[in-house]
């Protein structure tokens, strides 16, 4: 997942929540989510990390938007056992608004 920072934020790395098992990493071409190599990652950790980033993007304070591929989103939903919503993914790329709409539509 690519994380697009707001103009007020130059850098954002590290964990948003230690219980999710994912963190934000800076690479040459931007900021991305990465699974923690050590520690426990809960089954729904990836999905909850994506939703957390989407919710932060609503405020536009640190994160302006996110970009999640359909395959990554399917994998996160599969791990979290969100099978019904997973079957309705049609777009190739999802942004923060799409993620929040999925959360509301399927009561996730």
N, C-alpha and C positions, 0 to 999 in steps of 0.2 A: 504494500500500500504506500502510495506517495502522499506525503503530507506537505501541503502548501502553506507556508507561514504568512501571516498578515504583515503589512508594511511596518507596523509598530514593533515587530519582533524580528531580530536578526538571526537568532539561533535558538533552537529548542532541542535538547537531547536528554536522554535518560528516561526513567520510568514515570508514567503518569499515576500508576497505582501498582504497588508491589504485588498485589494478589492476582494480577492478570497474566503475568508470565511473558509480557511483551514490553519493548521499550522503543524509543525513537533514536535513530542513528543518523548521523550526518555522513553523506557520501559526496563525491565530486559533483554529482548531478542533482543534489537536493537532499531532502530529509525523508526517511523511510522507516516503516515499522520493521522490527526484527524480533524473532522469538528468542527469549533468554536461553542460553545454552545450559545454564545451571539452575537448579531449583525446580519446583513443581509448577507445571502449567495446567490449570484446570481445563476440563473439556470445553467449557464455554469461554475461556480466557481470550481467545482470538476474536470471537464475535463481540465480546464486551469491550475489548480494546478498540475495535472499529467503531462501535457505537459511542464510546467515550470521546474519541477524536471527532466524530460527527457532531456530537453535542457541543464540544468546544468550538467547532467551526461556526455554530449558530451565533455565538457572541462576537466572533471576528476579532477577539482581543489578541490571542497568540496564533491560532490556526485560522486561516482564511477558508480553506477547503481541503478535501481529501480526494484521492482517486484510487478506487479499488477495482481490480479486474474481476470479471465474472467468475473466473476460476478460483481466485483467492477467496472471494465471498462464498462461493459454493463450499470450499474446503472448511472455512470457518463455521458455516452453518451446519455442515455435516458433523463436525467435531462436537458442536453444541446440540446436536440432535434436533435441528430445526428443519425437518424434512419437507413439510408442506410449503413453506416460504421458498425453500431452495428450488423447488420445482417450477416456480414462477419467475425465475431470473431469465430475462431475455436480452438485456443490454450487454454490450461488451465491457463498458466502463461505468462505474457508479460513483457519484459524488456524495457529499455529506447530506444534501437534501434527499437524495434517493434512499440513503440508508435510514434516515429518520422516517421517511414515508413507509418503508418496509416494516420498521419497528411498530409504527402505529397501525398499519393495515393488518398485520398478522398478530397484533398484541404480544409482542416479544419483550 
